[in-house]
Amino acid sequence: MRRLVVAVQFLTRLPTPRVASDAGDFAASIRWFPLAGVLIGAFVAGAGWAGLHIDPWTGALAALAAWVAVTGALHLDGLGDVADGLGAAHGDRTRLLAAMADPHVGSFGVVAIGLQLCAKLVLLHALLVSAPLWWLVPIPAAARIGPLVWARWLPPLHEGLGARFIGAVRRRDLIGWTAILIGMSVLAPGMLATLILVPAWGWWLRRRIGGISGDGHGAGIELVETGLLLASACLG
């Protein structure tokens, strides 16, 4: 339970009890990321349900605002950094990594974050009018299976946040969460897209950037969430 609490503290702004933890607990908390995602999804779905009492667009906006608030825009920051790196690189990997490490947000990052929020808003509306509301709950959970895959598959780019998870993911963690994902897809078939989206992002990171970092994890979570919203809206 301690490591689950650490995962919730890291990934969300939800209130949690104080727990004593160390670097090993933080690294192992990645095993609980999908369960923390269930809490995020429940919070988002609750906000969407409240907004639906007015109309679907209000529901979509409420869900999006809740999504950003509950995560503290943590993953949007990673998406912006990756976009800035790609925009500044001009084929130079050193420049790409330097731009990603820069704490300032550039124009490419602003555009990427803006487009991501617009995409989520539109897709949330589409899902709310075509699919069961509860389908929102497993989307953040499924997307957070991604870091387990990427941490085990990809080399770290540098000694940063992403590197702290290397070696913490066990084979049984991947097997267990994949089995749960496949079982959930019986009721929410859009979740099967995770099996394509997560490896696709890992392949792109390896080919284009060369490894994984905290920014790669954050950007990947955001993009997989958007892909799952699209899949769910289409299948609703």
C-alpha positions as YAML, in Angstrom:
chain: A
units: angstrom
residues:
- id: 1
  name: MET
  ca: [0.00, 0.00, 0.00]
- id: 2
  name: ARG
  ca: [2.88, 2.38, 0.72]
- id: 3
  name: ARG
  ca: [4.04, 2.27, -2.89]
- id: 4
  name: LEU
  ca: [0.51, 2.80, -4.16]
- id: 5
  name: VAL
  ca: [0.29, 5.94, -2.04]
- id: 6
  name: VAL
  ca: [3.63, 7.11, -3.46]
- id: 7
  name: ALA
  ca: [2.30, 6.52, -7.00]
- id: 8
  name: VAL
  ca: [-0.85, 8.54, -6.26]
- id: 9
  name: GLN
  ca: [1.23, 11.34, -4.71]
- id: 10
  name: PHE
  ca: [3.50, 11.50, -7.75]
- id: 11
  name: LEU
  ca: [0.85, 11.28, -10.47]
- id: 12
  name: THR
  ca: [-1.98, 13.27, -8.93]
- id: 13
  name: ARG
  ca: [-2.92, 16.16, -6.69]
- id: 14
  name: LEU
  ca: [-5.34, 14.03, -4.72]
- id: 15
  name: PRO
  ca: [-5.02, 14.13, -0.91]
- id: 16
  name: THR
  ca: [-3.14, 11.14, 0.49]
- id: 17
  name: PRO
  ca: [-1.89, 10.05, 3.90]
- id: 18
  name: ARG
  ca: [1.72, 10.75, 4.83]
- id: 19
  name: VAL
  ca: [3.94, 7.70, 4.39]
- id: 20
  name: ALA
  ca: [7.63, 7.08, 4.98]
- id: 21
  name: SER
  ca: [9.30, 6.12, 1.71]
- id: 22
  name: ASP
  ca: [12.70, 5.93, 0.10]
- id: 23
  name: ALA
  ca: [14.17, 5.89, -3.41]
- id: 24
  name: GLY
  ca: [13.36, 2.19, -3.76]
- id: 25
  name: ASP
  ca: [9.71, 2.83, -2.94]
- id: 26
  name: PHE
  ca: [9.56, 5.63, -5.49]
- id: 27
  name: ALA
  ca: [11.05, 3.42, -8.21]
- id: 28
  name: ALA
  ca: [8.72, 0.52, -7.37]
- id: 29
  name: SER
  ca: [5.69, 2.84, -7.32]
- id: 30
  name: ILE
  ca: [5.65, 2.60, -11.13]
- id: 31
  name: ARG
  ca: [4.07, -0.84, -10.70]
- id: 32
  name: TRP
  ca: [0.99, 0.91, -9.31]
- id: 33
  name: PHE
  ca: [0.69, 3.64, -11.96]
- id: 34
  name: PRO
  ca: [-2.30, 1.99, -13.68]
- id: 35
  name: LEU
  ca: [-4.23, 1.80, -10.40]
- id: 36
  name: ALA
  ca: [-3.49, 5.47, -9.76]
- id: 37
  name: GLY
  ca: [-4.87, 6.00, -13.26]
- id: 38
  name: VAL
  ca: [-8.17, 4.45, -12.18]
- id: 39
  name: LEU
  ca: [-8.50, 7.17, -9.53]
- id: 40
  name: ILE
  ca: [-7.76, 9.82, -12.15]
- id: 41
  name: GLY
  ca: [-10.33, 8.31, -14.49]
- id: 42
  name: ALA
  ca: [-12.98, 8.20, -11.77]
- id: 43
  name: PHE
  ca: [-12.34, 11.88, -10.99]
- id: 44
  name: VAL
  ca: [-12.58, 12.83, -14.67]
- id: 45
  name: ALA
  ca: [-15.75, 10.79, -15.19]
- id: 46
  name: GLY
  ca: [-17.34, 12.36, -12.13]
- id: 47
  name: ALA
  ca: [-16.66, 15.84, -13.46]
- id: 48
  name: GLY
  ca: [-18.02, 14.85, -16.86]
- id: 49
  name: TRP
  ca: [-21.17, 13.45, -15.25]
- id: 50
  name: ALA
  ca: [-21.73, 16.72, -13.39]
- id: 51
  name: GLY
  ca: [-21.25, 18.79, -16.54]
- id: 52
  name: LEU
  ca: [-23.59, 16.58, -18.53]
- id: 53
  name: HIS
  ca: [-26.45, 17.92, -16.43]
- id: 54
  name: ILE
  ca: [-26.07, 21.10, -18.51]
- id: 55
  name: ASP
  ca: [-25.03, 19.72, -21.94]
- id: 56
  name: PRO
  ca: [-22.34, 17.48, -23.51]
- id: 57
  name: TRP
  ca: [-19.94, 20.33, -24.26]
- id: 58
  name: THR
  ca: [-20.07, 21.47, -20.66]
- id: 59
  name: GLY
  ca: [-19.51, 17.89, -19.61]
- id: 60
  name: ALA
  ca: [-16.48, 17.66, -21.89]
- id: 61
  name: LEU
  ca: [-15.04, 20.92, -20.57]
- id: 62
  name: ALA
  ca: [-15.61, 19.89, -16.96]
- id: 63
  name: ALA
  ca: [-13.94, 16.53, -17.60]
- id: 64
  name: LEU
  ca: [-10.96, 18.19, -19.31]
- id: 65
  name: ALA
  ca: [-10.54, 20.74, -16.52]
- id: 66
  name: ALA
  ca: [-10.69, 17.95, -13.95]
- id: 67
  name: TRP
  ca: [-8.12, 15.94, -15.94]
- id: 68
  name: VAL
  ca: [-5.65, 18.82, -15.94]
- id: 69
  name: ALA
  ca: [-6.32, 19.70, -12.30]
- id: 70
  name: VAL
  ca: [-6.04, 16.20, -10.86]
- id: 71
  name: THR
  ca: [-2.74, 15.53, -12.65]
- id: 72
  name: GLY
  ca: [-1.32, 19.01, -12.09]
- id: 73
  name: ALA
  ca: [-0.60, 19.21, -15.85]
- id: 74
  name: LEU
  ca: [2.36, 16.90, -15.14]
- id: 75
  name: HIS
  ca: [2.23, 15.04, -18.43]
- id: 76
  name: LEU
  ca: [1.36, 18.10, -20.51]
- id: 77
  name: ASP
  ca: [4.68, 19.54, -19.39]
- id: 78
  name: GLY
  ca: [6.44, 16.48, -20.79]
- id: 79
  name: LEU
  ca: [4.57, 16.79, -24.07]
- id: 80
  name: GLY
  ca: [5.60, 20.43, -24.36]
- id: 81
  name: ASP
  ca: [9.25, 19.61, -23.70]
- id: 82
  name: VAL
  ca: [9.31, 16.87, -26.34]
- id: 83
  name: ALA
  ca: [7.67, 19.22, -28.86]
- id: 84
  name: ASP
  ca: [10.22, 21.95, -28.12]
- id: 85
  name: GLY
  ca: [13.04, 19.46, -28.54]
- id: 86
  name: LEU
  ca: [11.77, 18.27, -31.89]
- id: 87
  name: GLY
  ca: [11.16, 21.81, -33.09]
- id: 88
  name: ALA
  ca: [14.66, 22.98, -32.15]
- id: 89
  name: ALA
  ca: [16.60, 19.88, -33.19]
- id: 90
  name: HIS
  ca: [16.89, 20.34, -36.97]
- id: 91
  name: GLY
  ca: [18.29, 16.82, -37.12]
- id: 92
  name: ASP
  ca: [20.79, 17.39, -34.29]
- id: 93
  name: ARG
  ca: [20.17, 15.02, -31.35]
- id: 94
  name: THR
  ca: [22.34, 17.11, -29.01]
- id: 95
  name: ARG
  ca: [20.16, 20.16, -29.65]
- id: 96
  name: LEU
  ca: [17.04, 18.04, -29.21]
- id: 97
  name: LEU
  ca: [18.12, 16.85, -25.77]
- id: 98
  name: ALA
  ca: [19.24, 20.33, -24.73]
- id: 99
  name: ALA
  ca: [15.88, 21.85, -25.69]
- id: 100
  name: MET
  ca: [14.01, 19.10, -23.84]
- id: 101
  name: ALA
  ca: [16.06, 19.81, -20.72]
- id: 102
  name: ASP
  ca: [15.38, 23.56, -20.88]
- id: 103
  name: PRO
  ca: [12.79, 24.41, -18.17]
- id: 104
  name: HIS
  ca: [11.31, 27.19, -20.32]
- id: 105
  name: VAL
  ca: [8.40, 26.45, -22.67]
- id: 106
  name: GLY
  ca: [8.94, 27.47, -26.29]
- id: 107
  name: SER
  ca: [6.48, 28.12, -29.10]
- id: 108
  name: PHE
  ca: [6.50, 24.49, -30.23]
- id: 109
  name: GLY
  ca: [5.59, 23.36, -26.74]
- id: 110
  name: VAL
  ca: [2.79, 25.90, -26.45]
- id: 111
  name: VAL
  ca: [1.31, 24.79, -29.76]
- id: 112
  name: ALA
  ca: [1.57, 21.10, -28.86]
- id: 113
  name: ILE
  ca: [-0.11, 21.60, -25.49]
- id: 114
  name: GLY
  ca: [-2.84, 23.73, -27.05]
- id: 115
  name: LEU
  ca: [-3.55, 21.15, -29.74]
- id: 116
  name: GLN
  ca: [-3.56, 18.37, -27.17]
- id: 117
  name: LEU
  ca: [-6.13, 20.17, -25.01]
- id: 118
  name: CYS
  ca: [-8.30, 20.90, -28.05]
- id: 119
  name: ALA
  ca: [-8.10, 17.27, -29.17]
- id: 120
  name: LYS
  ca: [-9.07, 15.99, -25.74]
- id: 121
  name: LEU
  ca: [-11.97, 18.43, -25.49]
- id: 122
  name: VAL
  ca: [-13.42, 17.41, -28.86]
- id: 123
  name: LEU
  ca: [-12.90, 13.71, -28.22]
- id: 124
  name: LEU
  ca: [-14.37, 13.93, -24.73]
- id: 125
  name: HIS
  ca: [-17.48, 15.48, -26.25]
- id: 126
  name: ALA
  ca: [-17.64, 12.73, -28.88]
- id: 127
  name: LEU
  ca: [-17.30, 10.04, -26.22]
- id: 128
  name: LEU
  ca: [-19.90, 11.59, -23.93]
- id: 129
  name: VAL
  ca: [-22.53, 11.61, -26.68]
- id: 130
  name: SER
  ca: [-21.75, 8.17, -28.13]
- id: 131
  name: ALA
  ca: [-20.43, 5.89, -25.39]
- id: 132
  name: PRO
  ca: [-21.07, 4.97, -21.74]
- id: 133
  name: LEU
  ca: [-19.68, 7.57, -19.35]
- id: 134
  name: TRP
  ca: [-17.81, 4.96, -17.32]
- id: 135
  name: TRP
  ca: [-15.56, 4.25, -20.32]
- id: 136
  name: LEU
  ca: [-13.62, 7.31, -19.20]
- id: 137
  name: VAL
  ca: [-12.46, 5.53, -16.05]
- id: 138
  name: PRO
  ca: [-10.07, 2.96, -17.60]
- id: 139
  name: ILE
  ca: [-8.52, 5.34, -20.14]
- id: 140
  name: PRO
  ca: [-6.00, 6.99, -17.76]
- id: 141
  name: ALA
  ca: [-5.30, 3.58, -16.22]
- id: 142
  name: ALA
  ca: [-4.55, 1.95, -19.58]
- id: 143
  name: ALA
  ca: [-2.32, 4.86, -20.62]
- id: 144
  name: ARG
  ca: [-0.28, 4.42, -17.43]
- id: 145
  name: ILE
  ca: [0.60, 0.88, -18.38]
- id: 146
  name: GLY
  ca: [2.81, 2.62, -20.95]
- id: 147
  name: PRO
  ca: [5.53, 3.72, -18.49]
- id: 148
  name: LEU
  ca: [5.94, 0.12, -17.31]
- id: 149
  name: VAL
  ca: [6.59, -0.97, -20.89]
- id: 150
  name: TRP
  ca: [8.84, 1.95, -21.79]
- id: 151
  name: ALA
  ca: [10.89, 1.72, -18.57]
- id: 152
  name: ARG
  ca: [11.59, -1.96, -19.19]
- id: 153
  name: TRP
  ca: [12.16, -1.69, -22.95]
- id: 154
  name: LEU
  ca: [14.06, 1.57, -23.50]
- id: 155
  name: PRO
  ca: [17.43, 2.80, -22.20]
- id: 156
  name: PRO
  ca: [17.43, 5.99, -20.09]
- id: 157
  name: LEU
  ca: [18.42, 9.17, -21.88]
- id: 158
  name: HIS
  ca: [20.13, 10.61, -18.81]
- id: 159
  name: GLU
  ca: [20.23, 10.35, -15.03]
- id: 160
  name: GLY
  ca: [16.89, 12.04, -14.52]
- id: 161
  name: LEU
  ca: [13.44, 11.15, -13.28]
- id: 162
  name: GLY
  ca: [12.80, 8.54, -15.97]
- id: 163
  name: ALA
  ca: [16.04, 6.71, -15.14]
- id: 164
  name: ARG
  ca: [14.88, 6.09, -11.57]
- id: 165
  name: PHE
  ca: [12.27, 3.62, -12.84]
- id: 166
  name: ILE
  ca: [14.73, 1.50, -14.85]
- id: 167
  name: GLY
  ca: [14.86, -2.00, -13.43]
- id: 168
  name: ALA
  ca: [11.81, -1.57, -11.20]
- id: 169
  name: VAL
  ca: [9.34, -3.20, -13.59]
- id: 170
  name: ARG
  ca: [9.10, -6.97, -13.34]
- id: 171
  name: ARG
  ca: [7.84, -9.29, -16.06]
- id: 172
  name: ARG
  ca: [4.89, -10.30, -13.90]
- id: 173
  name: ASP
  ca: [3.86, -6.64, -13.60]
- id: 174
  name: LEU
  ca: [3.55, -6.37, -17.37]
- id: 175
  name: ILE
  ca: [1.77, -9.71, -17.66]
- id: 176
  name: GLY
  ca: [-0.67, -8.86, -14.87]
- id: 177
  name: TRP
  ca: [-1.63, -5.42, -16.12]
- id: 178
  name: THR
  ca: [-1.88, -6.65, -19.71]
- id: 179
  name: ALA
  ca: [-4.24, -9.42, -18.59]
- id: 180
  name: ILE
  ca: [-6.39, -6.88, -16.73]
- id: 181
  name: LEU
  ca: [-6.39, -4.62, -19.79]
- id: 182
  name: ILE
  ca: [-7.55, -7.43, -22.07]
- id: 183
  name: GLY
  ca: [-10.25, -8.40, -19.58]
- id: 184
  name: MET
  ca: [-11.46, -4.80, -19.37]
- id: 185
  name: SER
  ca: [-11.64, -4.60, -23.16]
- id: 186
  name: VAL
  ca: [-14.52, -7.06, -23.10]
- id: 187
  name: LEU
  ca: [-16.64, -4.26, -21.63]
- id: 188
  name: ALA
  ca: [-14.73, -1.29, -23.09]
- id: 189
  name: PRO
  ca: [-13.31, -2.45, -26.45]
- id: 190
  name: GLY
  ca: [-11.50, 0.80, -27.10]
- id: 191
  name: MET
  ca: [-8.91, -0.23, -24.49]
- id: 192
  name: LEU
  ca: [-7.45, -2.73, -26.96]
- id: 193
  name: ALA
  ca: [-5.90, 0.22, -28.79]
- id: 194
  name: THR
  ca: [-3.41, 0.36, -25.90]
- id: 195
  name: LEU
  ca: [-1.72, -2.71, -27.36]
- id: 196
  name: ILE
  ca: [-0.88, -0.67, -30.47]
- id: 197
  name: LEU
  ca: [-0.40, 2.81, -29.05]
- id: 198
  name: VAL
  ca: [2.05, 1.95, -26.26]
- id: 199
  name: PRO
  ca: [4.50, -0.04, -28.42]
- id: 200
  name: ALA
  ca: [4.20, 2.55, -31.20]
- id: 201
  name: TRP
  ca: [5.29, 5.36, -28.87]
- id: 202
  name: GLY
  ca: [8.15, 3.24, -27.52]
- id: 203
  name: TRP
  ca: [9.31, 2.46, -31.06]
- id: 204
  name: TRP
  ca: [9.18, 6.14, -32.01]
- id: 205
  name: LEU
  ca: [11.17, 7.15, -28.92]
- id: 206
  name: ARG
  ca: [13.86, 4.56, -29.64]
- id: 207
  name: ARG
  ca: [14.12, 5.54, -33.30]
- id: 208
  name: ARG
  ca: [13.86, 9.32, -33.00]
- id: 209
  name: ILE
  ca: [15.28, 10.14, -29.56]
- id: 210
  name: GLY
  ca: [17.16, 7.03, -28.54]
- id: 211
  name: GLY
  ca: [15.68, 6.29, -25.15]
- id: 212
  name: ILE
  ca: [13.27, 7.28, -22.40]
- id: 213
  name: SER
  ca: [13.12, 10.17, -19.95]
- id: 214
  name: GLY
  ca: [10.50, 11.70, -17.69]
- id: 215
  name: ASP
  ca: [9.41, 13.87, -20.61]
- id: 216
  name: GLY
  ca: [9.05, 10.81, -22.83]
- id: 217
  name: HIS
  ca: [6.87, 9.13, -20.23]
- id: 218
  name: GLY
  ca: [4.68, 12.22, -19.81]
- id: 219
  name: ALA
  ca: [4.26, 12.88, -23.52]
- id: 220
  name: GLY
  ca: [3.50, 9.22, -24.13]
- id: 221
  name: ILE
  ca: [0.80, 9.14, -21.47]
- id: 222
  name: GLU
  ca: [-0.87, 12.20, -22.98]
- id: 223
  name: LEU
  ca: [-0.78, 10.84, -26.53]
- id: 224
  name: VAL
  ca: [-1.98, 7.37, -25.53]
- id: 225
  name: GLU
  ca: [-4.87, 8.92, -23.60]
- id: 226
  name: THR
  ca: [-5.88, 10.88, -26.69]
- id: 227
  name: GLY
  ca: [-5.63, 7.78, -28.86]
- id: 228
  name: LEU
  ca: [-7.81, 5.83, -26.41]
- id: 229
  name: LEU
  ca: [-10.40, 8.62, -26.36]
- id: 230
  name: LEU
  ca: [-10.52, 8.44, -30.16]
- id: 231
  name: ALA
  ca: [-10.83, 4.65, -30.18]
- id: 232
  name: SER
  ca: [-13.54, 4.71, -27.51]
- id: 233
  name: ALA
  ca: [-15.51, 7.45, -29.26]
- id: 234
  name: CYS
  ca: [-15.39, 5.53, -32.54]
- id: 235
  name: LEU
  ca: [-16.54, 2.29, -30.90]
- id: 236
  name: GLY
  ca: [-19.23, 3.86, -28.72]
...
